[in-house]
Amino acid sequence: MHTHPASGRSAIAVALYELFNPIPLGFFVAAWIFDILYMKTYELMWTHAASWLIAIGLIIAIIPRLINLVQVWVGHRYPQTSPLKVHFWLNLVAIVLAIINAFIHSRDAWAVVPTGAILSTLVVLLLLLGNVQLALRQRIA
């Protein structure tokens, strides 16, 4: 799926962005599911697995955000309501919430409920909203 105009952009940066951008969503969705499973079963394995998934998702999320930061904010003139800028901000807010969620998950397993599940839900919703609005607005344009 080609979501960026090719003019003035590095093909390698676009390829890396397109490769790494969807991966954190998968990790955060899995962490969200594991948080729900922990709330239902209180099996420690689920909250430990969610902690790892959040940490790995955050590490992988850095790459596309840095590429997006440079491509959207440096050198190019995009309107403030550009789908790329909205996507950037929604993802950035989701990453900040995921960082807070990682700290919540570093506590005792009993302390994860319900805050960890709420933060996981918000992260997944923000990432999905960002991806859907980008896809729909670029399809219309």
Secondary structure, DSSP 8 states (H G I E B T S, - for coil): ---S--TT--HHHHHHHHHHTTHHHHHHHHHHHHHHHHHHH--HHHHHHHHHHHHHHHHHHHHHHHHHHHHHHSS----TT-HHHHHHHHHHHHHHHHHHHHHHHTS-GGGGTTHHHHHHHHHHHHHHHHHHHHHHHHHH-
